[in-house]
Amino acid sequence: MPPTEIPGLKRFCREALLESGLQRRLLQAAADACPGQAARGGLLTKEQRTWVNNLLGRKLWQHVREEHKTVLADSNARTPELAYLLPHLESLLAAQVPAVVPKAAAVVATSSTPSQSSRAARGSADGGQTAASKRKPKAAAFTDFSKRHQRQVLSNLMGIMGPCCPSKADAVAVLSGLLQKVEELHPGASQEVQASMVSDCYCEPLVSELASMRKEWKNHSMPVARALDRAIERSGFKAERLVSLNYFQDKQHAAAALKRRVQKWHMKSKGGRPSKVKSAFWQSAVKEVLDNFSTPSSITCLVPGTRERRLVRNLCGTPTMVWRSSPSLRGLDFKQFSVIRRKYFPEYKKGRRLTDLCDHCAVYDRKIRPRTREFLVRAQRELEERELWDLTVSRSGFEGGWLQGYWAPVLKISKYSGLLERDDLCSALEHFVEIVGSVHERRCQTVRQQAPHPQLINHVEGSLRKEAMLHAEIVNAYTWHLAAAQMEQRQMRQLAAELPKNCAYAHCDYMEKLPIPISNRETSDMFHGSTRKTISVFGMYLVECDAEGTRQTTAIILLSDVIELSAMFGNLCIKRALRHVKRMGSLDCLYLGFDAGNHFRSYENLHEFLYRIPAETGQTCRVNYLVEKHGKSMDDAEIFSPVRRWLDEFLLVDGAFADSEHAIQKILDKAAKREWKQNPVGTKFIVEVFEPGQKPNKSLELVFDDDADNHITRTYSWLSKPTGNARYPVAIQNCLFSSAAAGRRATFSIAEKLVPADRRDWKRGYWGESATWRRGPIQPGQVNEVIRKYREQLSVWRQPLPRARRATVFEELAARDEQRLQKVQSRQRKKREAALAGQEPSDSETSL
């Protein structure tokens, strides 16, 4: 098989030049063998690339592992690691003669016999060239076993066999003998020759008849037709011949054939200038610029065409701004820059703002961590002061010969290595306190005794240790806050996904208040906030699991014009939503989840969750809270996000309008039923309008006997179990975290809280001004502001005004848009000229 037709060889040559170690060594060797300057943006000249391909294909390919050859032959497989070939490449380059061999002579030498090569290598005594070296460069074309070379060889053989084989029997005898010789040289070649000639055998009529019968089979049974295609293909017929006989004539095979033709065209070496998009130099330049104009995020993405995941980085500007602001990319067109970014670096995406972050975490990242780093650097500097250490004093018992200060001997201990560069500040401060407290004094006594002022070292260590302990307490507290937030989030999602049998889990939250009216065409009175009414949206994400383990997910949405998000209103909403729990009263446990907001986390709420519900239903109730300012839950993703999407879709319809909670309920209910029909096994939505009625005059709340140990803001999980005792119907435990199975017993009492007289009514949404869209048109004979203004202006202005038109003709619209387009193009042209100022066009400018 010719070298150019070996499966995976072309891909190996291409991937070897992309591996950093092999690329660097190949570029150096090619420059030594074939001196020359590559075009701008390229890596190799034409002669150097030919020399590199010959070296890779004829020599280094033999050292590639067999499993890697199989992977390289598959265009869809991931490229293997090729760095292990570097020692083999070094040995091949060391074995070569360091003389520069002309291209034509090198090609002739590879295609000649050993005796010819030896004669060609020997020159005359006077330094003249031999006959082999004077051969025409045309002979180099025969080194590649191309179709042109095949035709030349066949013509030469026919010229020999014509006079020697006058009869058919003689020709058959000569060909049979030649085939035996070829079989000895290349085992299996005779079988391939017979398979390639099968189209001329007696099976040709049979294959043609089966092709005509295949048309009828294709109409009735496509699997039978495909089975026939596979059987005929294994018989040895060429694919082109089978396609001409109407085999493989279906959409799947046609698409696969088209894909193979497209891949073959892309793999074909095309002429023209070298591509900057494929240049490793420009790829590295683009990546460097993108790194400078981006920040890392907390999500990953898949690279198209592979299973590789990369960390997404948010761009700090638009791609156009990044390209214009980078002088190193002046030789790269914006289209080429965009292709490189999308093809090779898909992890660089449009930047996004981070909103609704935790204040404590932001303070820790932006203020506390930098301040702690500064303290560690300052502590290192103070303990290395020249007043403490005489750096010229000879030391004994340590390697190095000279005293290196305070940190050099202690940082050699593996436990404390890299102490001052650690990212974990908790362990860094802990080990720092150990070192300055006792470790250095105990293990480095010889070093301390050689210092000019040993007593001063103890004084500096004491002050730094005290300050380090204060920093450590702050860092530990903030990292505890983040660890607790992550643990509670993980427990919440794990409980919803792995809910025990005969249990229910309900997570409740409020959506941002929804302003109304909403309309496809909003007037100024509808748009301005002073005239907009808001309604509250309560959501409950309910997961139920029966005794057989069957799960059912329900999203309950309550719409109300009451915007007083108090604990009393929250209890009423939860009581209304829990009506939809199917086995309420017979559950093993009811789990309730909330964020840390005051509307769900008060002693009034605890009376509802931990006393009333367990006492009335006779079932265990577990209440879990998320950590403060880390309250994102399934409600936001599974309930409130679809609600916003449904409303946005509704507002795209011409004439869409809604100005009450009942109208909003109809919109959401219709959209929820539409999605339920599309996915009957998905989440079921229940949308209702909730009217709480008259506000109660009093409320009940729990009062713990030991409030210091059971403060409501110091714990995130409570457990209440019914006791069956009429006097003490429930037993409450403070579990602290939701991962704990049980907690310490909490004794309590119940207290009444009267509602003040001035707060006996619910706070409801209202219109700031009268709703103008609800008014009827002005009646004949009435006067409003528009008519009064018209009368006053008409009495002064006697000239007629141009007649107003409610619609603009198409020609005027087209002229207006064309003028806008010209302004945009002019502005973009000026920006390009400013960005390319000082750049000179080059003859080596390459294209895509």
C-alpha positions in Angstrom: 0.0 0.0 0.0 1.5 3.4 -0.9 2.5 5.5 2.1 -0.1 8.2 1.3 -2.9 5.6 1.5 -2.0 4.2 4.9 -5.0 4.7 7.2 -4.3 7.4 9.8 -0.9 8.5 8.3 -2.1 11.9 7.2 -3.8 12.6 10.5 -0.6 11.5 12.3 1.5 14.0 10.3 -0.9 16.8 11.1 -1.2 16.0 14.8 2.5 15.5 15.2 3.0 19.2 14.2 0.5 20.3 16.8 2.2 18.5 19.7 4.5 21.1 21.4 7.6 18.9 22.0 7.5 17.3 18.5 6.7 20.6 16.9 9.6 22.5 18.4 12.1 19.7 17.4 10.7 19.2 13.9 10.8 23.0 13.2 14.5 23.1 14.3 15.5 20.1 12.3 13.6 21.3 9.2 15.3 24.7 9.4 18.7 23.0 9.6 18.0 20.6 6.7 16.2 23.1 4.4 17.1 26.7 5.2 14.4 29.2 4.3 12.0 31.8 5.7 8.3 30.8 6.0 5.6 33.1 4.9 4.1 35.4 7.4 1.9 33.5 9.8 3.2 30.1 8.6 5.6 27.7 10.2 7.3 25.9 7.4 8.3 26.5 3.8 7.2 24.2 1.0 10.5 22.4 1.0 10.6 22.1 4.8 7.1 20.7 4.9 8.0 18.0 2.3 11.0 17.1 4.3 9.0 16.8 7.5 6.3 14.7 5.9 8.9 12.3 4.5 10.5 12.0 8.0 7.2 11.4 9.7 5.6 9.1 7.1 8.6 6.9 6.3 10.4 6.7 9.6 8.6 8.0 12.7 5.3 6.2 11.7 7.0 2.9 12.3 7.5 3.7 16.0 3.8 4.6 16.6 2.0 2.1 18.8 -0.5 -0.2 17.1 -3.4 0.9 19.2 -2.6 4.5 18.4 -2.6 3.7 14.7 -6.1 2.3 15.0 -7.2 5.5 16.8 -5.6 7.8 14.2 -7.4 5.9 11.4 -10.7 6.8 13.0 -11.4 10.4 12.2 -14.0 10.7 15.0 -11.7 9.3 17.8 -9.8 11.6 20.2 -6.2 12.2 19.3 -3.8 10.1 21.4 -0.8 11.6 23.3 2.2 11.6 21.0 4.9 12.9 23.3 6.4 9.5 23.8 7.7 9.7 20.2 10.2 12.5 21.0 13.1 10.1 22.0 12.5 8.1 18.7 12.6 11.4 16.8 15.8 12.4 18.4 17.4 9.1 17.5 16.2 9.4 13.9 17.6 12.9 13.6 20.9 11.8 15.1 21.3 9.0 12.6 20.8 11.3 9.6 23.7 12.8 7.7 23.8 16.5 8.6 24.4 17.6 5.0 21.7 19.4 3.1 20.3 17.1 0.5 18.5 18.6 -2.5 14.9 17.7 -2.7 15.0 15.9 -6.1 18.1 13.9 -5.1 16.5 12.9 -1.8 13.4 11.7 -3.6 15.3 9.7 -6.2 17.4 8.1 -3.4 14.3 6.8 -1.6 12.9 5.3 -4.8 16.0 3.6 -6.2 17.5 0.2 -5.4 20.3 -0.2 -2.8 22.9 -0.6 -5.5 21.7 2.5 -7.3 21.7 4.4 -4.1 25.2 3.4 -3.4 26.3 4.5 -6.8 24.4 7.7 -6.6 26.0 8.5 -3.3 29.5 8.1 -4.6 30.9 11.1 -6.5 33.9 11.5 -8.7 37.3 12.2 -7.4 37.3 15.7 -8.7 34.0 16.5 -7.0 31.9 16.2 -10.2 28.4 15.0 -10.1 27.4 11.4 -10.9 24.9 10.3 -13.5 22.3 9.6 -10.8 22.6 13.1 -9.5 22.2 14.6 -13.0 18.9 12.8 -13.6 15.9 15.0 -14.3 13.7 16.1 -11.4 10.8 14.5 -13.3 11.8 11.2 -11.7 10.7 12.4 -8.4 7.1 12.1 -9.5 7.4 8.3 -9.5 8.1 8.1 -5.8 4.4 8.5 -5.1 2.5 5.6 -6.4 -0.2 7.7 -8.0 -2.6 6.9 -10.9 -0.2 8.5 -13.3 2.6 6.2 -12.1 0.3 3.2 -12.4 -0.6 4.0 -16.0 3.1 4.4 -16.8 4.0 1.0 -15.3 1.1 -0.7 -17.1 2.2 0.9 -20.4 5.8 -0.4 -19.9 4.5 -3.9 -19.0 2.2 -4.0 -22.1 5.2 -3.0 -24.2 7.1 -6.0 -22.9 4.2 -8.6 -23.0 3.1 -7.6 -26.5 6.0 -9.2 -28.4 6.5 -12.0 -25.8 2.9 -13.2 -25.6 1.4 -13.6 -29.1 -1.4 -15.9 -27.9 -4.0 -15.8 -25.1 -2.5 -18.9 -23.4 0.9 -17.3 -23.2 -0.5 -14.2 -21.7 -2.5 -16.2 -19.1 0.7 -18.2 -18.1 2.8 -15.0 -17.7 0.1 -13.3 -15.6 -0.3 -16.4 -13.4 3.4 -16.5 -12.8 3.5 -12.8 -12.1 0.7 -13.1 -9.6 2.5 -15.9 -7.8 5.6 -13.7 -7.5 3.5 -10.8 -6.2 1.8 -13.1 -3.7 5.2 -14.2 -2.3 6.3 -10.5 -2.0 2.9 -9.2 -0.6 0.8 -12.0 0.9 -2.9 -11.6 0.2 -2.5 -9.5 -2.9 -3.9 -12.2 -5.2 -7.2 -12.2 -3.2 -7.5 -8.4 -3.6 -6.9 -8.7 -7.3 -9.6 -11.3 -7.7 -12.0 -9.2 -5.6 -11.3 -6.1 -7.8 -12.0 -8.1 -10.9 -15.2 -9.6 -9.7 -17.2 -7.1 -11.7 -16.0 -8.9 -14.9 -17.0 -12.4 -13.6 -20.1 -14.4 -14.3 -21.8 -12.8 -11.1 -22.4 -9.6 -13.0 -25.7 -10.6 -14.4 -26.9 -12.0 -11.0 -26.0 -8.7 -9.3 -27.8 -6.7 -11.9 -31.0 -8.8 -11.6 -30.9 -8.5 -7.8 -30.6 -4.7 -8.2 -33.8 -4.7 -10.2 -35.6 -6.8 -7.6 -34.2 -4.5 -4.9 -36.5 -1.7 -6.1 -39.6 -3.7 -5.3 -38.2 -4.9 -1.9 -37.4 -1.3 -0.9 -41.0 -0.3 -1.3 -42.2 -3.2 1.0 -39.4 -3.9 3.4 -36.5 -1.6 3.7 -34.6 -3.9 6.2 -34.5 -6.6 3.5 -33.1 -4.1 1.0 -30.4 -3.0 3.4 -29.5 -6.7 4.2 -29.0 -7.2 0.4 -26.8 -4.2 0.3 -24.6 -5.5 3.0 -24.3 -9.0 1.4 -23.4 -7.6 -2.0 -20.9 -5.2 -0.4 -19.1 -8.1 1.3 -18.9 -10.0 -2.0 -16.1 -7.7 -3.1 -17.8 -5.4 -5.6 -16.6 -1.8 -5.6 -18.8 0.8 -4.0 -18.9 3.0 -7.2 -20.2 0.0 -9.2 -22.8 -0.9 -6.6 -24.1 2.7 -6.5 -24.4 2.7 -10.3 -26.6 -0.4 -10.0 -28.9 1.4 -7.6 -27.7 -0.2 -4.4 -27.5 1.9 -1.2 -30.2 4.2 -2.5 -31.8 5.4 0.7 -31.5 8.6 2.7 -29.3 7.1 5.4 -26.7 5.7 3.1 -26.9 8.8 0.9 -26.2 11.0 3.8 -23.3 8.8 5.0 -21.9 8.9 1.5 -22.2 12.7 1.3 -20.5 13.0 4.7 -17.6 10.8 3.5 -17.2 12.9 0.4 -17.2 16.1 2.4 -14.6 14.7 4.8 -12.5 13.5 2.0 -12.6 17.0 0.4 -11.6 18.6 3.7 -8.7 16.1 4.2 -7.5 16.7 0.7 -4.4 18.9 0.5 -5.7 22.1 -1.2 -3.4 24.6 -2.8 -3.3 28.3 -2.1 -1.9 30.4 0.7 -1.5 28.9 4.2 -4.5 29.4 6.5 -4.2 31.6 9.5 -7.0 29.8 11.2 -5.0 26.6 11.3 -1.8 28.3 12.3 -0.6 27.4 15.8 1.0 30.9 16.1 -2.2 32.8 15.6 -4.2 30.3 17.8 -1.8 30.9 20.7 -2.0 34.7 20.1 -5.8 34.6 20.2 -5.9 32.5 23.3 -3.5 34.9 25.1 -5.7 37.8 24.2 -8.9 36.0 25.3 -7.3 35.1 28.7 -6.4 38.8 29.3 -10.0 39.9 28.5 -11.9 37.2 30.4 -12.6 36.0 33.9 -13.3 32.4 35.1 -16.8 31.3 35.9 -18.2 28.4 37.9 -19.7 26.4 35.1 -18.2 24.1 32.4 -19.1 23.5 28.8 -18.5 20.7 26.2 -16.2 21.2 23.3 -18.2 20.5 20.1 -17.3 17.2 18.5 -15.6 15.8 21.6 -16.5 14.8 25.2 -13.9 17.2 26.6 -15.1 19.7 29.2 -13.6 23.1 29.8 -14.2 25.9 32.3 -16.3 28.7 30.9 -14.7 32.1 30.9 -16.8 35.3 30.7 -15.5 37.9 28.2 -15.2 41.4 29.7 -16.3 43.0 26.4 -17.7 42.2 23.0 -15.6 40.2 20.6 -15.2 43.3 18.4 -13.8 45.3 21.3 -11.4 42.5 22.2 -10.1 42.3 18.7 -9.7 46.1 18.3 -8.0 46.5 21.7 -5.3 44.0 21.0 -2.2 45.2 19.0 -0.9 41.7 18.7 -3.9 40.7 16.5 -3.4 43.5 13.9 -2.3 40.9 11.4 -5.5 38.9 11.8 -8.8 39.8 10.3 -11.9 40.0 12.6 -13.5 37.1 10.7 -10.5 35.0 11.1 -10.4 35.9 14.8 -14.0 34.9 15.2 -13.5 31.6 13.5 -10.5 30.7 15.7 -12.5 31.7 18.8 -15.5 29.6 18.0 -13.7 26.6 16.6 -10.8 26.2 19.0 -11.8 28.1 22.1 -15.6 27.7 22.6 -15.3 28.2 26.3 -14.9 32.0 26.0 -18.5 33.2 26.1 -20.4 36.5 26.4 -19.9 38.1 29.8 -22.6 38.1 32.3 -23.2 40.1 35.5 -23.4 38.3 38.8 -26.4 39.4 40.8 -28.1 38.5 44.0 -24.8 37.4 45.6 -24.4 36.8 49.3 -23.1 39.9 51.1 -21.0 37.9 53.5 -19.3 35.8 50.8 -18.6 39.0 48.7 -17.0 40.7 51.7 -14.9 37.6 52.4 -13.7 37.3 48.8 -13.0 41.0 48.2 -11.9 42.2 51.6 -11.1 39.6 54.2 -9.0 37.2 52.0 -6.8 40.0 50.6 -6.3 41.5 54.1 -5.3 38.0 55.5 -2.8 37.6 52.6 -1.3 40.9 53.4 -0.9 39.9 57.0 0.9 36.7 56.1 3.3 38.6 53.8 3.9 41.2 56.6 4.5 38.5 59.2 7.1 36.8 56.9 8.8 40.2 56.4 8.9 41.0 60.1 10.3 37.7 61.1 13.0 38.1 58.4 14.2 41.6 59.6 17.9 42.1 59.6 17.8 43.2 63.2 16.7 39.6 64.2 19.1 37.7 61.9 22.7 38.2 61.0 22.8 36.7 57.5 26.6 36.6 57.6 26.9 34.3 60.6 28.1 30.8 59.8 25.7 28.1 60.8 26.3 24.6 61.9 24.0 21.6 61.7 22.2 22.8 58.5 23.0 22.5 54.8 23.8 25.5 52.8 26.7 26.9 54.8 25.0 30.3 55.8 22.2 31.2 58.0 19.1 32.0 55.8 16.8 33.5 58.4 13.6 32.5 60.2 11.6 30.6 57.6 14.3 28.7 55.7 14.7 25.8 58.2 11.1 25.4 59.1 9.7 25.4 55.6 11.8 22.4 54.8 9.3 20.3 56.9 6.8 18.7 54.6 3.8 19.7 56.7 4.7 23.4 56.4 6.1 23.6 52.9 4.4 26.2 50.7 2.7 27.7 53.8 2.7 31.3 52.7 1.3 30.5 49.2 -1.6 28.2 50.1 -5.1 29.0 48.9 -6.6 27.4 52.1 -6.3 30.3 54.5 -7.7 28.3 57.4 -4.8 25.7 57.4 -2.3 28.4 56.6 -3.2 30.4 59.7 -3.4 27.3 61.8 0.1 26.2 60.8 1.4 29.7 61.2 0.2 29.8 64.8 1.9 26.4 65.4 5.2 27.6 64.0 5.4 30.9 65.9 3.9 29.3 69.0 6.1 26.3 69.6 7.4 24.5 66.5 10.1 26.9 65.6 11.4 27.3 69.1 11.4 23.5 69.7 12.9 22.3 66.4 15.2 25.2 65.4 17.0 26.0 68.6 20.4 26.1 67.0 19.3 28.7 64.5 17.7 30.9 67.1 20.7 30.7 69.4 22.9 32.0 66.5 20.7 35.1 66.1 22.1 38.3 67.5 18.9 39.0 69.6 17.1 35.7 70.5 14.9 37.4 73.1 13.6 39.8 70.4 12.4 36.8 68.3 10.1 35.7 71.1 8.6 39.2 71.4 7.8 39.4 67.6 6.4 35.8 67.6 4.1 36.6 70.4 2.5 39.7 68.9 2.2 38.0 65.5 0.6 34.9 67.1 -2.0 36.9 68.8 -2.9 38.8 65.6 -2.9 35.6 63.6 -5.5 34.0 66.0 -7.8 37.0 65.5 -7.5 36.6 61.7 -8.0 32.9 62.0 -11.3 33.3 63.9 -12.7 35.6 61.2 -11.6 33.3 58.4 -13.0 30.2 60.1 -16.3 32.0 60.7 -16.8 33.0 57.1 -15.7 29.6 55.7 -18.1 27.9 58.1 -20.8 30.1 56.7 -20.0 29.0 53.2 -19.6 25.4 54.1 -23.0 25.4 55.9 -24.7 27.0 52.9 -23.3 24.4 50.5 -24.3 21.5 52.9 -27.8 22.8 53.3 -28.2 23.2 49.5 -26.9 19.7 48.9 -29.2 18.2 51.6 -32.2 20.0 50.2 -31.7 18.7 46.6 -30.8 15.2 47.8 -34.0 15.0 49.9 -36.1 16.1 47.0 -34.4 13.6 44.6 -34.3 10.7 47.1 -37.5 11.2 49.1 -38.3 8.2 51.4 -41.4 6.2 50.8 -44.8 7.4 52.2 -43.3 10.9 52.7 -43.9 14.4 51.2 -41.5 17.3 50.7 -42.8 20.9 50.2 -40.4 23.8 49.5 -42.0 27.2 49.6 -40.9 30.6 48.4 -42.2 33.9 47.1 -41.6 35.3 43.6 -40.8 38.9 43.0 -44.0 40.9 43.1 -45.6 41.0 39.6 -46.6 44.4 38.4 -49.8 44.8 36.4 -51.2 45.7 33.9 -49.1 43.8 31.3 -49.8 44.4 27.7 -48.4 43.8 24.2 -48.6 47.6 23.7 -48.1 49.5 27.0 -49.1 53.1 27.3 -47.1 55.5 29.5 -49.6 55.1 32.3 -49.2 51.3 32.2 -45.4 51.5 32.1 -44.6 54.0 34.9 -44.3 52.4 38.3 -46.4 55.0 40.1 -49.6 53.8 38.4 -48.9 50.1 38.4 -50.4 47.6 40.8 -48.4 44.7 42.1 -49.6 41.2 43.1 -47.8 38.6 45.2 -46.9 35.1 43.8 -46.5 32.2 46.2 -45.0 29.0 45.0 -44.8 25.5 46.6 -42.7 22.8 45.0 -44.4 19.6 46.2 -42.8 16.1 45.9 -44.9 13.1 47.0 -43.8 9.5 47.3 -46.3 6.8 48.1 -45.7 3.4 49.8 -44.8 1.8 46.5 -42.2 4.4 45.7 -44.1 6.2 43.0 -43.1 9.9 42.8 -45.4 12.8 41.8 -44.2 16.4 41.5 -46.7 19.2 41.7 -46.1 23.0 41.4 -48.7 25.0 43.3 -49.0 28.8 42.5 -51.1 31.1 44.6 -51.8 34.6 43.2 -53.1 37.3 45.6 -53.4 41.1 45.7 -52.2 41.0 49.3 -48.6 42.2 49.2 -48.0 41.9 53.0 -45.4 39.1 53.1 -45.7 38.6 56.8 -45.5 35.4 58.8 -49.3 35.3 59.2 -49.9 35.5 55.5 -47.2 32.9 54.9 -48.9 30.5 57.2 -52.2 31.0 55.4 -50.6 30.4 52.0 -48.9 27.2 53.2 -52.1 26.0 54.8 -54.0 26.5 51.6 -51.3 24.8 49.4 -51.1 21.8 51.7 -54.7 20.9 50.8 -53.3 19.4 47.6 -51.2 16.8 49.5 -53.0 13.5 48.7 -52.2 11.5 51.9 -52.1 14.3 54.4 -52.6 12.8 57.8 -51.2 9.3 56.9 -47.7 10.2 55.9 -44.7 9.0 57.8 -43.1 12.4 57.7 -43.8 15.8 56.1 -40.7 17.7 55.2 -41.0 21.5 54.8 -38.2 23.6 53.2 -37.8 27.4 53.3 -35.3 30.1 52.8 -34.1 32.2 55.8 -36.6 35.1 55.2 -38.6 36.5 58.0 -41.9 35.5 56.3 -41.1 31.8 57.0 -38.6 32.0 59.9 -40.3 33.4 62.9 -41.7 31.9 66.2 -45.2 32.4 64.7 -44.2 30.1 61.8 -42.7 27.6 64.1 -46.0 27.3 65.9 -47.7 26.5 62.6 -45.1 24.0 61.4 -44.0 22.3 64.6 -47.2 22.4 66.7 -50.4 22.8 64.8 -49.6 20.6 61.8 -48.2 17.6 63.8 -50.9 17.9 66.5 -53.8 18.0 64.0 -52.5 15.4 61.5 -50.7 13.1 63.9 -47.6 12.8 61.7 -43.9 13.8 62.0 -42.9 17.2 60.6 -39.3 18.2 59.7 -38.6 21.9 59.0 -35.4 22.8 57.2 -34.1 26.2 56.4 -31.4 27.3 53.9 -28.6 29.5 55.1 -29.0 33.3 55.0 -28.6 34.9 51.6 -28.2 31.4 49.9 -31.9 30.7 49.4 -32.0 29.7 45.7 -34.1 26.5 45.4 -36.3 24.4 43.1 -39.0 27.1 43.3 -36.8 29.5 41.3 -35.9 27.0 38.6 -39.0 24.8 38.3 -41.9 27.3 39.1 -40.9 31.0 38.8 -38.8 30.6 35.7 -41.7 29.0 33.7 -44.0 31.6 35.0 -41.8 34.4 33.6 -41.4 32.5 30.3 -45.2 32.0 29.9 -45.9 35.6 30.5 -43.2 36.7 28.0 -44.7 34.4 25.4 -48.2 35.7 26.1 -47.1 39.4 25.7 -45.8 38.6 22.2 -49.3 38.1 20.9 -50.9 41.2 19.4 -53.7 42.5 21.7 -52.4 40.7 24.8 -53.6 42.4 28.0 -54.1 41.5 31.6 -54.7 43.9 34.6 -55.9 41.6 37.4 -54.8 38.4 39.3 -57.7 36.5 37.7 -56.5 37.4 34.2 -53.0 36.3 35.2 -54.4 33.0 36.6 -56.1 32.2 33.3 -52.9 32.9 31.3 -50.7 30.7 33.5 -53.3 27.9 33.8 -53.7 27.8 30.0 -49.9 27.6 29.5 -49.5 25.0 32.2 -52.1 22.7 30.7 -50.5 23.1 27.3 -47.1 21.9 28.7 -48.8 19.1 30.7 -50.2 17.7 27.5 -46.8 17.7 25.9 -45.2 16.0 28.9 -47.8 14.1 31.0 -45.1 12.6 33.3 -43.6 16.0 34.1 -44.5 18.5 36.8 -48.2 19.2 37.2 -49.1 22.9 37.8 -52.0 24.2 39.9 -52.7 27.9 39.6 -55.2 29.5 42.0 -56.2 33.0 43.1 -55.9 33.2 46.9 -58.1 35.5 49.0 -57.1 35.2 52.7 -60.2 36.9 54.0 -60.4 39.0 57.1 -57.1 39.4 58.9 -57.1 37.5 62.3 -57.0 39.6 65.5 -54.3 37.5 67.2 -51.6 35.0 66.4 -49.9 32.2 68.3 -46.2 31.7 68.6 -43.8 29.4 70.4 -41.7 30.6 73.3 -38.7 28.3 74.2 -37.7 28.0 77.8 -34.0 28.1 77.0 -33.9 30.8 74.3 -30.1 31.0 74.3 -29.8 27.4 73.1 -32.8 27.5 70.8 -32.6 30.9 69.1 -34.4 30.7 65.8 -31.6 32.4 63.9 -28.9 30.0 65.2 -30.3 26.8 63.8 -31.4 25.5 60.4 -33.4 22.4 61.2 -36.3 21.5 63.6 -38.0 18.1 64.2 -41.5 17.7 65.7 -43.0 14.3 66.6 -46.5 13.7 67.9 -46.5 12.1 71.4 -50.2 11.1 71.7 -50.4 13.0 75.0 -53.3 15.5 75.1 -51.4 17.9 77.4 -48.1 17.7 75.5 -49.1 16.7 72.0 -45.7 17.2 70.3 -42.0 16.9 71.2 -39.7 19.3 69.5 -36.0 18.8 68.8 -33.4 21.3 67.7 -31.3 19.4 65.0 -29.1 22.4 64.1 -28.5 21.1 60.5 -30.7 19.1 58.2 -28.1 16.3 57.9 -28.6 15.4 61.6 -31.0 12.5 62.3 -32.0 13.9 65.7 -31.2 16.8 68.0 -31.5 18.0 71.6 -34.9 18.3 73.2 -36.4 21.8 73.3 -39.1 22.7 75.9 -41.5 25.4 75.0 -44.7 27.2 75.8 -47.4 28.9 73.6 -48.1 32.6 73.8 -50.7 34.8 72.1 -49.8 37.9 70.2 -52.5 40.5 69.5 -52.6 42.4 66.2 -52.6 46.2 66.7 -55.8 47.9 65.7 -54.1 50.0 63.0 -52.9 46.7 61.3 -56.2 44.8 61.2 -56.4 45.1 57.4 -54.2 43.4 54.8 -51.8 45.6 52.9 -53.0 45.2 49.2 -51.7 46.4 45.9 -53.5 49.5 44.5 -53.4 51.8 41.5 -51.4 54.9 42.2 -53.8 56.9 40.0 -57.0 56.1 38.3 -56.5 53.5 35.6 -56.8 55.4 32.4 -57.0 52.3 30.3 -60.2 51.3 32.1 -61.9 54.6 31.2 -64.2 54.9 28.2 -63.6 57.4 25.4 -64.6 61.0 25.9 -68.3 61.6 25.1 -69.5 64.3 22.7 -69.9 67.6 24.5 -67.3 66.8 27.2 -64.0 68.7 27.5 -60.7 67.3 28.5 -57.1 68.5 28.5 -56.5 67.7 24.8 -59.6 69.7 23.7 -58.8 72.7 25.8 -55.3 72.8 24.5 -56.6 72.5 20.9 -58.9 75.5 21.4 -56.3 77.7 22.9 -53.7 77.0 20.3 -56.1 77.3 17.4 -57.1 80.8 18.5 -53.4 82.0 18.3 -52.0 79.8 15.4 -53.9 80.6 12.2 -51.7 78.5 9.8 -52.8 74.9 9.1 -50.6 72.2 10.5 -49.4 69.3 8.2 -52.0 66.5 8.2 -51.0 63.8 10.6 -50.8 60.2 9.2 -51.4 57.2 11.4 -49.3 54.9 9.0 -46.1 55.6 7.1 -45.7 54.4 3.5 -43.2 51.7 2.7 -40.9 54.1 0.7 -40.5 56.4 3.7 -39.7 53.4 6.0 -37.1 52.0 3.5 -35.4 55.5 3.1 -35.3 55.9 6.9 -33.8 52.4 7.5 -31.3 53.0 4.7 -30.1 56.2 6.2 -29.7 54.5 9.6 -27.7 51.7 8.0 -25.4 54.2 6.3 -24.7 55.9 9.6 -23.9 52.6 11.2 -21.5 51.6 8.4 -19.8 54.9 8.5 -19.3 54.7 12.2 -17.9 51.1 11.9 -15.6 52.2 9.1 -14.1 54.9 11.2 -13.5 52.5 14.1 -11.8 50.0 11.8 -9.6 52.8 10.4 -8.7 53.9 13.9 -7.9 50.3 14.9 -5.8 49.6 11.9 -3.9 52.9 12.0 -0.2 52.3 11.4 -0.6 48.8 10.0 1.0 48.2 6.6 -0.5 45.7 4.2 1.7 42.6 3.6 2.2 40.5 0.5 2.0 37.4 2.7 -1.5 38.2 3.9 -3.3 34.9 4.1 -7.0 34.1 3.8 -9.3 31.6 5.4 
